[in-house]
Amino acid sequence: MLNPRHLMRAKRWAQNPPSFKRLILLAAVIAIALVIFGLEHFGFWPDWATAERLPRRF
């Protein structure tokens, strides 16, 4: 469900679009995240960079 806050943010985005540099930055961040996800998914992510889960304490 769409929150009214999201609608207001979309309205501001449409009225004052971000600069080209900000769009490039956003695209670069998304691309880096997708590359990291792909590396981890296909098993190329090193074990030393993977966080270990700790047992939950109650």
N, C-alpha and C positions, 0 to 999 in steps of 0.2 A: 504494500500500500504506500502511496506517495504522501510524504509528510509535507505540510504547508511550508515548512522551512526550505525543503528542496525546491519547491516551486518559486519561492522568493529568490533563492540563489540562482536558479535557471533564468529568471527574469533579469537579474543583475548581469549575468553572463551574456545574455542576448543584447542588453543595452550597452554594456561596456565590455566588448570582447577583449580577451587578453592579448598581449603583444605577441609578435611572431617569435621572439626569443623565449617567452614563457611557454609557448606551444612546443617549441623544439625541446626545451627542458623536460616538459611533461612526456613527450614521446620518447626521449632518451631514458627516463626513469622506468617507463613501462617496458621498453625494450630490454633493459638490464634485468628487470624482474622476470621477464619471459625467458631470457637466456639462462638465468640461474635455475628457474623451474625446470627447463628442458634438460639441463645438465644433471639435476638431481633425479629427474624422472627416468632418464636413460642410463643412470648408474655411473656417470662420469664425475660426479661430485666427490671430492676427497673425504675420507672418513674423519680426518682431523678437523674438518670444517662443519661437521654435523654435531648438533647439540644432543647430549644424552638426556633421556627423561629420568627424572628422579622419582622414587616412589612417593606417593602421596601420604602425608601424615595427617591423622585426624586429631 
